Amino acid sequence: MANFVYTHAAYALMTGAIDFATDDIRVALVMTNTTADTELDVDNIDAFSTLDECDGANYVRKALADEAVTEDEANDRAEFDATDVTWTALGTGTRQIQGIIVYQFNTDDTDALPICWIDDGLPADGGGNDLTLQWNAEGILQAASA
């Protein structure tokens, strides 16, 4: 499935409930048994039928750093970006990594809002090597005006 924004996150973005500049935005890696790529209407991480989070050695969820929203007038859009994320010596999990969930963290998974699903460049394995999420040069997420 292609990259997408979860329904409740789209609503939260339109109502101002997500602030990329001040909110705690994090990423989770999920493996091929996940339902996160098909359940677009969930409103928290706990609501996925099967999360199937990465179980490779040295895996932890990561907070994004240096988040920024910029206006790209030449392309008629706004772009959300952050520093690339690296897992050092990420071990091979029981299944391949299929996708990335970008989410707004609050207290725990019962109120962590999934923002978007990204599967560019995946599936992948850690294999004991460093795994780096190198975000698209145009940002992690875009909102176009046309």
N, C-alpha and C positions, 0 to 999 in steps of 0.2 A: 504494500500500500504506500502511497505517496505521503509526503509531509502534510500535516494539517494542524489546525488549531481546534482544541476541544470546545464544544458548544458553550459550556458554562464559563470558560475562560474568555470567549468572544464577548459574552455578555458583560463579564467583569471588566474587560478592557473598555467597552463602550460606556460603562457607568463610572469608570474611574476607580474601581475597586482593586485594580492592579497598578502599582506604581513601580516601574522598572528601576527608577533611580533610588528608591528607599526600601523596597521590599526585599526579603531574603529569597532570592531566586536560586534554585538548585537543579541538578540533573541526576537522573538515575538511568542506569543501563539495564535493559531487560532482554531476556533470551527468547528463543523461538517458540516457546510454549505460551507466551503472553497473549492476553486478549486486549491489551492496551491499544493495539493498532486497529481494533474494530469497535470498541465501546466509546464512541465519541461524546456521549451524553453524561458521563460520570462527573460528579462534582467534588470528588476527593480521591486520593490515591488508594484508600481502603476499599473503595467501591468497585475496583476492577475485579471481575470474576477470578482471573488468574493474572497476577502481576509477573511472576517468573523472573524476579530480579536476579541479576548476575550473581553467581556464586563462586567465581574464580578467586583465588588467593589475592589478597591485597586490594580487593574491591571495597570501596565505600562510596556512598553518595557524596557528591561534591557541590559546594556552594560556588556560584559564579562570582567572578571578581571583575572590577572595573566596568560594570554595566554602564551602558550609555544609549540614549535614544537621540538620533540625529535626524535632521530634515534633509532629504535629498531632492532639492527642487528640480534638478536636471531630469530626474526619473519620476517625479510626481509621487513621492512616497516618503514615509518615515521608516527608519530602520533601527532595530534593537540589536545591540551587539555586546560582547563581553570578551574577556581574555580566553584563549584556548584552554581547555582542561586536559590534564594529563594524569593517568593512573600509572604509577611506577611499578614495573615488574608485575603486571596484571596476569594472574594465572588463568589457565584454560578452565572454563566453566563446564558444567555438564552438558550444555548446549551452546551454540553460537549466539553471540550478541546480535539481536535483530533490530533494536531501536533504542532511541534516547527519549526519555520523557523530561521535558523542561517543566518545572513546577514552582509554584509559590508556596514556600514553607511558612507555616505559622507555629503550631505547637507540636503536632505529630501527624501521622498519615490520615487521621480522621478529619483534619481540616487543611490538608495540603492540597491545593488546587492544581490539577494538571493543566498546563497552559498549551503546550504543543507536543506533537509527536514528530520525530525526525528519524529518517532511516537512510539518509544519503550516505553512501560509502559503506553500507553494511549489507550482509552480515560480516562479522569479524570474530576473531578469537584473541584472547590475551596472549597465550602461549609463553608466558613468563617475560614478555617484552613490555616496554612502555607502550601504552595506548593513549594517543592524543586525539581529542576531538578538536579538529581544526575547523572552526566555524567558516561558513561561506563568506567570501570577501564582501558580499552585500549585506551581511548581518545574519543573525540567528532567525529573526522574524521581521517581516515587512508588512506595512499597511499602505496600500496604494490608494491614491485619490481618483484614479481613472482606470 
